[in-house]
Amino acid sequence: MNKTVRKPELLLPAGTLERLKTAFLYGADAVYAGMPAVSLRNKTSFTMEEMKEGIAYAHKLGKKVYLTVNLFTHNQDIPKVEGFVQALNDLNPDGVIVADPGVFNLLKQKCPQIPRHISTQANVCSSLTINFWKEQGAALCVLGREVSLSEIKEIRKLCPDIRLEMFIHGALCISYSGRCLLSNFMTGRSANKGNCAHTCRWRYKLYEGKLNSPNAESSYYLEEETRPDQLFRIDEDTHGTYIMNSRDLCLLPRLNEILPVGLDSFKIEGRNKSEYYAAVTARTYRAAIDDWFQNPDSWKPDSYMRELMTLQSRGYTVGFLDGNAGPEAQNYDHPGSHGDWRFAGVVKGYKTNRMIVEVKHKISIGTVLEALSPFEFDPILLTVSEIREAETQKNLETVSAGKNNQLIEIKTNLKNKKALPPLSVLRVFDPEK
């Protein structure tokens, strides 16, 4: 084992209580979660009671939960933020992620015992900024995604006495640390209020010409397909243009360069993503990190990348790790997700010789499922030989995820039920979707 470098905490997103439990099952050391009213993900579904349950569940496992209070406040937000800050003392999280300096000071005054983490939304990109937040009492800074590996190494050397965290996987915004105004401009839905319309993914036509005056300089204009004749002028600087479709961040191929730096936490983006996403990213990065610490000299990324390729993604990029991201960071051809595997279901338990499954995708008799065990990296292959509707016991030839929380009982060739405890996820190869 490599004992000269600290092993980073593996930090997973949790948009629901079930995703929180899934992340822990598959190897996360900690999760971050938030209440919709005070964080930048208003589609998360945690209630206050669920948050209490999730934190208690984590602490029983010896793991951690960090709560996001990372909105940028307007005056009308102050009462709800003050109310939530009062509730934090009862929730007892392991830290609070914050971007707004006013919220930071409120937390410092009202619950000083809870560590304060500086969000990526605060654009922390230098040792100067980190030292500022350290002096204010911050326990951890999340580095901006724009910080290169060479800068990270220098920052770690200059800031040895504060915890540092970096994003290693997830969606990238075409903006500066997520501060995108495009959605707000086009639809009135603010990305910085957690309600992004993903305007950067829409279909546009590009025109070159002179508008308004024959003496005007030639420029470029975008026309969005549902807004004919409404032209938006765009300009391009040395870094490119900001209305683009970014590939997803994936730093796994470079973990052998990042791990020796000695950062404290590796963060995965995606609080609105599925249990399958939580399971695959947690198990893959858990295995990759642990294997590097066991034998860094022989570590290779290939097997881990094969697993990550089963996720729906827009293609992968290392982002700004080597400096300014070039054209390879963008996906110019297709705005949708790629990937031939689908989230088929969640194991809910067992009944005699049958597995009880919550259906997430079409399953038929003869379907070969890949079950992801929390205890071994290679998937377990399961051939479905019989399907019953759990409530009625009606025999089915095929079933789709048409109803919420639809439960079925499937008969398979599984021999060891302990290898797939409740919350284990199943996937199916479906290249035509």
Secondary structure, 3 states (H helix, E strand, C coil): CCCCCCCCEEEEECCCHHHHHHHHHCCCCEEEEECHHHCCCCCCCCCHHHHHHHHHHHHHCCCEEEEECCCCCCHHHHHHHHHHHHHHHHHCCCEEEECCHHHHHHHHHHCCCCCEEECHHHCECCHHHHHHHHHHCCCEEEECCCCCHHHHHHHHHHCCCCEEEEEEEECCCCCCCCCCCHHHHHHCCCHHHCCCCCHHHCCEEEEEECCCCCCCCCEEEEEECCCCCCEEEECCECCECCCCCECEEECHHHHHHHHHHCCCEEEECCCCCCHHHHHHHHHHHHHHHHHHHHCHHHCCCHHHHHHHCCCCECCEECCCCCCCCCHHHECCCCCCCECCEEEEEEEEEEECCEEEEEECCCEECCCEEEEECCCCCCCEEEECCEEEECCCCCEECEECCCCCCCEEEEECCCCCHHHCCCCCEEEEECCCC
